[in-house]
């Protein structure tokens, strides 16, 4: 089978909103976000992360159970990357990522993750 061709299962998984990723981030602390930002900076430099680096970083920082959940998460992370990379330069910068997550939180009227990012930003200004 062609690995680039999406199956019906893949299509069902991709129908899930990227706010699912926000839900997974909600339990994380501002320290976890600092770790994610550090990895963004190291691997992405000034240009931002490539897709495979983004997925790798997020898999290390989000919790999932088993291969099926990991597969589901990888597909959602790919979808999220594509949603955020609206200019199509195939790079994702930290600012783009955090702005998107905050916007998702506002849409959901759930500011848990947004608050964690704001706390992170305030701590970095000190």
Order of alpha helices (4+ residues) and beta strands (2+ residues): alpha-alpha-alpha-alpha-alpha-alpha-alpha
